[in-house]
Amino acid sequence: MSTPAAPISPDASLGLECQKLAPESVAEVRREIEHHLATTLGRHKQNATRRDWWLCTAHMVRDRIYKRLIQTQATHSAHNTKRMYYLSLEYLIGRMLISNLINAGLLDTTQSALAELGIDLWEVCEEEVDMGLGNGGLGRLAACYLDSLATLDLPAIGYGINYEFGLFRQEFVNGYQVEHPDEWARYGTPWQLCRPDYTQTVRIYGYVEDRFDACGNPHPVWLGAKEVLGVPYDVPIAGYGTGTVNFLRLWSARASEEFDLQVFNEGGYVEAVREKAMTESFSKVLYPNDRTENGKELRLVQQYFFVACSLRDIIRRWRRSEADWDTFPDKVAIQINDTHPAIAIAELMRVLLDEEELPWGRAWDIVTRTFAYTNHTLMPEALERWGMPLFGRVLPRHLQIIFEINAQLMQRVLAHWPNDLDRMREMSIIDERDGKSVRMANLAVVGSHSTNGVAAIHSELIKERLFPDFYALWPERFNNKTNGITPRLWLLNANRPLARLIDERIGHGWTRDLQRLGELEQWADDAAFQNAFMAIKRTNKERLAEVIARECGVTVSPDALFDVHIKRLHEYKRQHLNLLHILTLYRRLLNNPSLDIPPRVFIFAAKAAPGYELAKTIIKAINSVAMRVNNDPRIGDRLKVVFLPNYRVSLAMRIIPAADVSEQISTAGTEASGTGNMKLALNGALTVGTLDGANIEIRDAVGEDNIFIFGMTVEEVEALRKRGYRSTDWYAADANLRTAIDWLCSDYFTPGEPGVLAPLRHSLLEGGDYYLALADYAAYCACQDQVGEAYRDRAQWARKAILNTARVGYFSSDRAIREYASDIWQLDPLPVS
């Protein structure tokens, strides 16, 4: 459990713009809280638990938000407005109480109301469990975008899956990652409202048979399909400083028939509910392990289930005011967040062809004008594809439609590049190599009028390397939309002391116009402001130190440099490169006890996918080194290594405000954008990074003197690979590198477990070190030496940190959403009074 945040002083109100929305008295809010405690929970104040107080406070603010939601939807309907629908398999929302209180303009009022009842709001907030609806950057981006859509008064609805279990709850046992079920919804959540009236029925499996019409023309008919019910649960998304409340609709799978009563009465209790249990597994868990065929099938079923339910819901809403399908793209914009929802393209085609009986050309025009696709990866192996037998078994009619889409695409390619078979193979939605498979990224590009990357370099690499042939065919479809983050969560909520300091200097307007942070530059050299800024950083470090002591049993000094590496555990994000530097620094300290360096605390937090064995080995390696380093009396407190378990939004909100250094060290050309780099810079952390993803734009924004860049560029990485990269040559040529690898993979750090880290050594040497950690090692170590030297000059470090906060206003999700709305969706704001 995280440490409660420091209370906000009564004279330091946050979000005055929001306060105008809800001029309610403390007495009114207190009365509503007490009302819900008695009538909703049936509890008396004398025996109410902290969870009871959290629930009744959540119900109080939910009542107000739902009134605004009703008004918002009435306004949208009255104006027959165009809406944007965001399809994403992940929404990493985290905790909602404080965010909702801020956006509803009730934070200070509620804190005072609870204080009158003898209750501390911040202690109450710790009872809330993070909503387990996402895993990493993809889901966190989606959550930021929902916040900005509502804040900008843009009519929008998010769609996803109402997972019963999140990815997993992570624990470390003897340094190993152990996965436990993330039962985030075990006791329900006050933020969701079931909408059974909008339940949708979708079909999967079955077969296709040609039926002939009166004129003897064949028409494919999907028969023998299994029916599944999708029950929607809505989560309100309140805008900040506005009357708009959009919502996120999440689908739970239910069997069309609950159980076989006859079998049950005959004593076959398990058999009677087997179908129900299998069907409800569709929305059971986020990202089932796809190393097995059953796991792959479940993932495909999940994706189709949620997009089919969503499309039916979108069409139902459109039909309330429209009947002519040609108007559909004028009223509906659908954004595909990565390839997971790409099957929606084939599903809408199926509806238009089979159910609405539109001709192919008209249906395809509607589809391509409706959909837009955001790509989130540059690595071809990460682009989703499905084996043909599996796809045909689960979605037989959709496979037929995809074949026809592909046939028409190949005709277009052939007309544009006659006899270019190689180009046809690359562009085909059907991959003929290594057994036939369906390329979902190709389907997404072909079926969308817009394909965007999420950072300037990423978007260029999409055009040059990932989809060069599609770009040559449709250059007008490709564009860039650099990611952004919501300042409401990642500064106003996560770092309230810094938000107060900013308010004192430039007012509250930055919460809706992050570019206003640039006004802070005038105080970057002001000693008093530097001292205040760094005092807040130290307080945040003290709070994080308490979390580290509680979670890891390690005492760290808040005066040390906090070096933070928080993101999904993956080879391309190169946590193992960070570890090699730690080992090098550790060895230097042991061999030179008088070495004068600033004390360093290296902080990791990440989850490895359950089936990603090498990533789990890296976790074991970091924890094993941490155990040795943290208990070595020879270096005392000059070096500490901690790996905080169960990384999640609420934990990130503790780590990010406390960070001095932000590790963004992916191999150049592998990270699409990143958003952690933006959150950390916004909170005054200095980036150590490669020229990858949004790091390049952050460098340009904050200035080269206020960031630490190292390593190869995208062009240098490509040139090295073309020449033939031999990691063993780099290993042999660098004594420090060689010693670090040999030492790590000996039994020194893993006594009693010989060879347990051998897979890591193999990946770096015999395995070829695909992500070039060895090639960037020397540059990374030299860069880290520069960081240590810079940290000695506290005034200059404070100046750099302030300028990072002041200059990252561009990376607001509000800016990103405005660009999507104007350039892709043609979506206008509709204020709600």
N, C-alpha and C positions, 0 to 999 in steps of 0.2 A: 504494500500500500504506500502511496506517495505521501510526501509531507504536505500538510495543508499550506496553502498560499497565505502570505501575510495579508491581514485585513486591510481594506482600503480606508484611508482616513476620511472622516465625514466632509472635510473641506476640499476633497480632491475627487469630485464627481467625474466619472468616466462617461463619455458618450452623451453630451448634453443635447445633441441633435435628437437622439432617441428618447430622451426624457420628455421631449415635447409631445411624443406620440401617446404617452400614458401618464397624464398628470394625476395619478392616483395617490392617495395619502397612505402613509404607513399604516394607519388604522384600517383602511380598506383591505390592504394586502394581508395584514395580520388576520383580519376577520375571515378572509377566504382560506388562508392556510389552516386556521382552526376548524373551519367548516369541513374541509376535505379530511382532516385528521379524524373528525367525529363521524362523518357520513359516508365517506368513500372508504376509509380504512377501519372504521369502527373502533378507534383507539382513544384512550384518555391521555391527556397531557402528562399525567404522573407516571404512566408506564410506557410511553411512546419511546421507541428505539431511534437511533440515528437514521436507520433506513426508513422508518415511518415518517420522520421529518423530511427526508429527501423526497419521498413519494408525494406527500401532501404539498410540498413546495412546487414540485414538478407539475402536479395537477393544477395548481393555481395559475402558473404561467401558461400551461397548455390551454386552459379555458380561454385566455385572452388571445392566444395565437390562433386558435381555431375560429374565433369570431372574425379575425382578420382574414383567415383562409376562406371562409364562406363569402366575405365581401369581395375578395380577390377573384374567386371563381365566378361570382355573379357579374363582376365588371368585365372579365374576359368574355363571358357568354354574351353579354349585352352588346358588346362591340364586335362580336363574331371575329375575334382577332386571330391572327396567325400565331401558332404556338411552336416552340421547339421542343422536341422529345430527345432526351439524352439516354442512350442505351449503353449500359456499362455493367460488367460482371462484378465490379467492385465499387464500394463506397466506404471509404475509411473515415467514418464520421467521428469516432471517439465518444467522449462524453458530451451531453447536450445541455445540461442544466444552466451552466454559466453562460454558454453561448446564447441560449434562448433568453435568458434574463437580460443580457446586454442588448440583443437585437430587439427585444420588446420594451426596452427603456426602463427596466424594473430592477436593475442590479442593486443600486444603492438603497432603494426603497425596501427591497426584500431583505437585504442585510440588516437594515434597521428594524424591520418587523420581527425577524427571527431573534435579534438581540433582545428585544423587549420580552420575548418568550424564554430568554435564557439559553438560546441556541446559537452556535457559531455556524454561519453559512458555509465556511470553508471546510469545516469538519464534516458537515452534512454532505458536501459534494463528493467526499471520498467514498461514499457508499455507492456511487454510480459506477457501473461496469461499462467499459468501452464496448460499443456495439460492434459485434464481430462480423461485419459485412465487407471487409476488405483486408488486404495484406500489405501492400506497399505503395509506391508512388502513384501507380495508376488509380487506385482507390482514393488516395488522399487528394489527388488532382480533381477527381470527380466531385468530391465533397466541397472543395474550394470553389469549383465552378457553380455548384448549386447555390452556395452562399452569394456569389456575385450576381448570378441571374436574378435572384430575388431582390438584392440590394439595388440593382439597376432597373427594377420594374419591368423586366423582360418576361413575357408569358412563357413558362417552361415547366415541364414535368420530367423528372428522372424516373427511369425504370431499371429494376434489378431483381435479385433473388433474395427472399427472406430466409437466409441461412439459419437453421436451427443451431448449428455449431460454426464458429469461426474457423480460421485456418488451423490453429492448435494453440494451447497454452504451453509455453516453453519452460522447461526446468533443466538445470544442469546437475547431473549425478556423476561424480568423479570426473568432471570436465566434459562429459558427453551431453549432447542435446537429447533430452527425453521429451516426447510429445504427449500431452494430455488433452482430452477434449476441452474445447473452449465453449463451455456451456453458458454463454453470455445471456441467453434468453431463458434460463431455467425458471426464473420467477416472473417472467414477463417484463415489459417495459412500458412506462406511461406514455412514451412518445409515439407508439404505434396505435392506429385505429383500424380495426378490421372493417372491410367494406364488402360483405358477402353478396350484396346486390349486384356487384360488378364482376362476379366470378366468371371466368372464361373457360371454355372447353377446347382443348387442343388434342391432336391425334399424332401418334408415332407408330412406327413399325408398319406391318401390313404389306400389301403388294399393289401393283398397278396393272390394270386390265383395260384394253381398248374396247369401248362401246361405240356402236354405230348409230348415227342420227338418221332421220327420215330420208336424207339424201345419200345415205351410204358412206358418209364421211366418218372416219374414226376419231374418237375423242378419248384421251386417257382418263381413267377414273381410279381414284385411290380407294382401295377396298381393304377390309380386314384389319383396319387400324385399331390400336388400343386408345381409348379415350382417357385423358387425364384432366382433372380440374385444377385451375389456377385461382387461388383465393388471394385477393389483394389486401395488403396491409399498407396504410399510408403513414408517412412520417412528414409532418409539416416542416417547411424550410422558410424561416422568417427572414425577411430582408432587414438590413440595418438602416435606421433613419428613414424608413419608408413604410407605407401601409401594406405593401405586397407580401403575401405569404404564398409561395409555391409549395409543391409537395413532391416527395419521393414515393413512388408506388413500388412495393416489393411483393413478389409472388411466392406463395407457399403452395406446394404440390399436394393434392388430395386425390384419393382414388374415386372414380366415378361410382363405384359400389363399395361401401364400407367393409362388408364381410359377408360370407356365405352363411346365412342363418341355418340352413339345413345341415351343412357340414358341422357347424358349431354345435347344434343340438345332438348330433351323433357322436360327439366327443372329440372331433378333430379341431381342437381349439387353435393350434398353431396354423394349420392349413387354412382355417376360416379367415384369418387376418393376414395371410401371406401376401396377397395382392396389394392390400392396403399398405403394408410395410415397405414393399418394393417400390410402390409409386411414390410414397412420401420421402424416399431416399433421394428423389430428384432435387429436393431443396434442403437436404440434410446438412451438407458440409461444403464449405468453400474449398475449391480445388482438390477434389479427390485425387489420390495418387494415381497417375496415369502410366505407371510402369507395367501395369497388367492390362489385358484386353478389357476386362470388366471396368477398370478405372477409366480407360479411354472412352468406352461406351457411355459411362455415366456422365462424363464431361460433355460429350456431344449432346446427349439428351438434355442436360441442364441448359446448355446454350439455346437449343431450339425451344425448349419449354418456355423460357422467359421471353424470348423475342416473339414467339407466336402469341403468347398471352398479351404482350405489350401492343403488338400490331392490331390485334382484335379490339383492344381497348381504345387505341388511337382512332381506328375506323369508326367505332361506336360513337366516339365524341364528335368526330367530323360529320357524321350523318345527322346529328341533331339540327344542323343548319344548312347542310349541303347535300346535293344529290348527283351533280355532274362530276365525274371522276377527273375531268380535265382541271378542275379547281383544286384538286387534292394537294399538289405541290405549292399552291398559293396559300394554303392554310396550314400545311404541315411541313416542318423541317425535321429530319431525323439525323442525329449525329451518332456515328458508330465509334465508340471509344475502344480502339484497338480492334483486332480481328475477331474477338470472342462473339460479338453480335452479328458478324457478317452474314450469317445464314438468313438474316432478316431480308436481304435482297432477294434471295430465292423464294422466301415465304410470301413476300408481297406480290411477286410475280405469280405464284401459285394462286393466291386469292383472286387476283385480277383475271387470270386466264380461266381457272376452273370454276370459281364461284360467281364471278361477275361477267364471264364470257366476253371479255374484251379481246380484240385482235392483238397479236404479238407486238407489233410496232407501237401501238398506242400504249399498251401496258408498259413496255420497256421505257418509253419516253417519260411516263409518270414516275417510274422507279428511279431513273437516273436524275431526274429533277428534284426528287425528294431526299435522297440519301447523300450524306457527306461522311468522309472517313478520316479519322486521326490515326496516324501511324505512330507507334511508340518504341520501335526497335529497329536497329540497323543490322542486326545479325540474322542472316538468312535462316540459320538453324532455329531461331526463335519465332519465325513466322509460322503460324499455325497451319497444319495440313492434316487431312483425315484420309486414312486408307479407304480405297474404293469399296471393298466388301463390307466394312463396318458402316460406311456412309449409306450405301445402298440398302442395307438391312434396316437401319433406323429410319431413314428418310428416302424411300424409294422414288416418290414423285419429284422430290426436290433434286435428286440426282439427274433425272431426265431433263429437268428445266436447266440445270447447270450445263449439261451436255449441249443443249441448244444455244444457251448464251455463249458457250465456248465456240460452237460451230460458227456463229455469226461473227464472233471476235476474230477467228482465224481467217474468215473471208475478208474482213477489214484489213488485217495484217498483210495478207497475200496481195491485196490490191495496192497497198501502200509500198510494200517491199516484195516484189515478185520473186518467187523461188528462193526466198531467204528462210530455209528450214530451221536454221539455228535460232533465228529470232522468233519463229513460231513456237519452238520448244520452250524458250524462255518466257514467253508471254502467255502461253496456254494456261488456263485454269486447271487443266488436268495434267499432272506430272506423270510422264510415262516411265520415269527411271525408278529403279528399286521397288517395283510393284506400283501399280497406279494409285495416285492419291489426288485429293482435291486441295488446291492451294487457296486458302481462304483470303490471303492478302490480295492475290490477283483478282479474286471475285469482288473484294471490297473496292479496289481501284476501278475496275470495269463498270461496276454498278453504281458509282457515285459521281456526282458532278464536281466534287472537290476532294482532293487528298492533301492533307497538310502534315508537315512535321512540327516538332514542338521546341525547336531551337534553330537559330539561323544556320548553323553548320549542319545540323541534322537534316534540315529541309533541302539543303544543297546536295548532301550525300544521297538523299532519297532520289533526287533527280539524276545524279551522276552515276550512282553505283547500285542502288537497290532496285529502282524501277526506271532505268534509263530509256528503255524502249517505249514504255507507256508515256513517259515524258515527251519523247520525240513525237508520239502519235497525238497526244493531247496536252500540249504545254500549258494551255489555259486552265487546266484542272488542278495544277500543283501550286501550293502556296505555303507560307510559313506562319505559324501562330506560336510564338515563344510562350512557354508555360508561365503561369503566375500563381501566386499564393494569396489567400485572403488575410489582410492585415488585422481583421477583427479577431481571428483566432490566434494567429501566430505572433501578434504583438500586444494588442489590446487585452486579450484574455491570458495568453501564456506569460507575458512579461508586464504585469500591471505597474510595477514601480517605474520601469522605463517609460511606459505609456504616460504616466503622470508627469514625469520630467519633461517629456516632449510637449504635453499639453501646456505646461507652464511657460514654455518658450515660444511656441508657435500656434497655440490654440488647438481646437479639436478637429479641424477640417481634414487633417491627414487621414483620418479613419475611412473617409470616402474618396479621398484624392491623395494617394500615397506619394505622388510626385512632390507634394508640399513638404515632405521630409527634407528636400533640398535646402530649405530655409535653415536647417540646423548647421550647415557648413560654416556660417559666420561665427559659431562658437567652438569650432574644432580646435582652435589654438588657445581658447580661454581656459585658464588653469582651474577656475572654480567649476566650470561645466565639465571639464575632464574629470575632476575629482568626484563630482556627483555621478557622472556616468559610470566610472569605474567602481564607485562604492556600491552602486546597484548591481554591477557584475559580481562583485565579491559576495554580496548578500545572496544572490542566486547560486553562487558556487557553494556557499555554506549549506543552503537547502539541499543541493544535489549531494553534497558530502554526507548529509544525514541519510539520504536514500541509499547511497553506496554502502554506508556502514550497516544499514539494516538489511539490504538485499545481498551483499557480498561479504559482509564481515570484515571489510578492509577500511582502515582509517586513512583518509587523505586530507591534505592541507588545502584550504581554499586559496592560499597564497601561491600554490603551484600553478603552472601552466596547464590548463585543462584542454587536452588534445582529443577531439571527438570524431569518431568514425561510426556513424549510425546510418544504416541502410540495409536492404536485403543482402544476405550472405551469398555472394556469387563470385566466381573466379574473376570475371571482368571488372568487378568493383575493387578487387585486389586488396582485400583485408590481409592477405598473406604477404604482400609487399610491405605494408605497415609493420607487420610482425617481424619481418627480416630486419627492418631498421631498428625496431625495439631491441632485438637481440644484439645488433651491432652496438647500440648505445649502452646496453647492459654490460657487454664485454669491455667496452672502453672504460666504464666506471670501475669494473673489477680490476683491470690492469693498471689503472691510474687513479687511485683513491683521492688524489688531490684535484682531479679534473673539475674545473669550475663551470658548471652549467646550471641554468635555472631548473629547479625541481619540476618534474613533468609527471602528469597523470594521464595515461592513455586510456580512453574510455571507449569501449565497444558496446554496441547493442544491435542485434540482428537475429533473424530467424533463417534457418536453412530449410529448403523444401524437404519433406520427409524422405523422398527418394533420391536426393542429391548427396550421395555418399561423400564425395570429395569436399563439398562445402561443410558437411558435418565434421569431417576430419580437421578442417581449418579451425572450426570452433574448438575442438578438442585441443589443438595445438596452442591456440591463444590462451585458453584456460590453464593449460599445463605450464606455459611460460609464466603466466600471472601467479600461479601458486608458488613457484620458485622465487620469482622476483620479489613478491610482496612479503616474503618471509626470510629474506636474506639480510641479516644484520649488517653486512659489509657496506651496503649502499643506503641503509636507513630509509629516509623519506624522499630521497632525491629522484627515485623512479618508482612508479606504481603502475600496475596494469589491472584494469577491471573490465569484466564483461557482464553488463547488467542483463538479467534474464527477462524474457517475455516482452520484447520491444513492442510498443503500441503507442497510440496517439498521446494518451495521458502521460506516459513516461517521456516521450519526446518533448512534451511541454515542460518537463522538469530539466531535461538535458540541454535543450537548445539555448535557453536564456543564460545558461552557465558556461557555455563553451567559449574558449579563447581562440581555438583553432578548429577549422572545419576541413575534414579530410574528404576531398573529391578527386580521387586518384585513379579513376578508371582509365583503361587503355584508350588512347585517343582514337576516336571513331567507333566507340562501342556504346557509350551512354547517349541516349537520345537527347535528354535535356537535364533531368534532375529537378527536384523542387526542394530537397533538403538543403542544397547549396544556397538557395534563395532565403529560406527560413533562418539559417544560421547567420548569413550576412546581415539580414534585417535586424538581428539581435546583437550585432556588433562582434561577430566572430570573423577572423581573418581566414581566408580560404588558402589551403595548400592544394593545388590542383593541376591537372593536365589541361591542355587546350582541347577540351572535349565538352560536348553538350553546351549547356548554358554557361559554363565556366568562362567561355570566350566573351560572351556578352556581359557577364559580371565584371570581368577584367576591364572591358571597355568602359563600363559604367563607373566603377569605383576608382580606376586609375591603377597603372602598373605598380606604383609605389605602395599600394594598399592591398596587395594580393601576392601570393607566392606561387609562381608558375614554374613547373619543371617538366622534363621528359620530352619524348618525341611528339611531333605533330602527326596529324593524320597522314600527310604525304610521306613523312619519314617512316612511319609504321608500314605503310604500303610498300615503300622502296625496300625496306629491310626484309620483308616477307618475300618480295620478288627475288631478291638476291639469294635468299635461302637462309633463314634464321636457324642457327644452331645454338641452343641455349647452353649446351655443354662447353662451347668455346668461351662464352661469357663467364661461366662458372670457373673454368680453368684460369682465366686471365685476371680475376679479381680475388685476392686473398681474403679480404674481409667478407665478401659474398660467399666464397667457398666455405669459410669457417662457420658462418652463420647457418648455412644449410646443413652442414655436417653436424654441427652442435645440436641444432633443433631436432634432427632426425636420429640422433643417438638415443641412448636410454637415459641421458642426464635429466631430461624434463619429464620422462614417463617411466620412472623406476617400477619394475615389476610388470611392465607392459611392453616388452621388446617388439620393435617393428610396428607399433600401432600408428606411427606417423609416416610410415614408408609410402603410402599412397601419395602423400603430399610431395615427397622427394621425387617420386616417379613422375608426377605430373610436371614438375619443374625441369627435370633432366631428360630421362628417357621419353617422357611424354611430349617433349618439345616446347613446354611453356608457351602455350598458344597466345596468352594475353601479355607476354613480353615483360613480366615482372623483373626478370634478371637484367634485361636490357635497360630498364629505367631505374634500376637499383641505385647506382652510383649518383645519378642526378637527384634522386629522391633524398638520399642521405645528405648530400650537399645542401639541398633546399631546407631540410630540417635543421641543419646547423645555422642557416640564415634566420630561421624562425627563433631559435634559442637566443641568438645575438640580439635580434630586434626586441625580444621580450624584456631584455635588461633595461632598455630605455623606456620607462613606464609612461613618460609624457608623450613620446612619439607613438608608442603602442596605443595609448588612449586616443590620440589623434586619428590613427589609422582605423581604429574600431568605430569612432564616431562617423568618419567619412563613409565607412561601409554602410552604416545605418542610413545616413543622409542620402546616399546616392543610388539606392536600389529601388526607388519608387517605381521604376518602369516594370518591375517584376510583380506587380499586383495582378491578381486574377481579374480584377475589374477591368484593367486595360486589355487583358487577353480576351475576355468575353465581349467587350465592345467590338474588338476586331472580328471575332467570329460572327457577331450579330450583323455587322455592316457588310462584311466581305463574303460570307458564306450563306448565312441564313436569311438575309434581308428581313430582319426582325426588328421591329420598332418598340421602344418602351411604351408601356401603358400604365401610367400612375394610378394608384388606387387610393381614393380619398378615405 
